């Protein structure tokens, strides 16, 4: 899971990384090649595979993407737990208490 909430926000700050998360939301468990193809076709993102791989590394470090190896392929999966943890942090504190309705 996320070690530092700052890593989560930094990961989400980049437009290309948000597009990668959108693509994994639409179709989870993609390889780097598939993600690059979808980004180029649907969003006209022409970054190199190496650049997209670096974006995936940032997302993985933030806990938003987990990878699974199967043979020579590496599949990327969305993990929304860090997002839920951050939103629950503020939703819990925003709930009215009996003292402060």
Helices and strands as residue ranges (DSSP letters): H 5-13, H 15-26, H 32-43, H 49-61, E 65-70, E 73-78, H 81-94
